[in-house]
């Protein structure tokens, strides 16, 4: 078989094309790995991790404050949806209080006329879904029960 045979030339061309594709793929993979390892963000854009114990505690407290505010906001939104708290009701405190029941938290809302103590169960950790906070009860500050979940 000589090199002038058309089948041999086609086979040789396909082999070179496959070799070029493999080498090109490796070059692209190495470039992507290098970019992800060394490139991307400059040194000024990287987040600085807290270094001292006090900074770590402050960051944790700030995160807990934010989660508490979101939880109370969802409790109030659910109470407004049920029509128990008026639409002009506002949170009196953005931080929930713990109860004796696991995963049940109490928040306080108020209007100019009354205060509302809302207790809710935390069913999941996704605060974007209002179903993760299930309203258990709403009472006024004088003890009058306005809403009580059955079951």
Buried (B, 14 or more C-beta within 10 A) or exposed (E): EEEEEEEEEEEEEEEEEEEEEEEEEEEEEEEEEEEEEEEEEEEEEEEEEEEEEEEEEEEEEEEEEEBBBBBBBBBBBBBBEEEBBBEEBEBBBBBBBEBEEEEBBBBBBBBEEBBBBBBBBBEEEEBEEBEBBBBBBBBBEEEEEBBEEEE
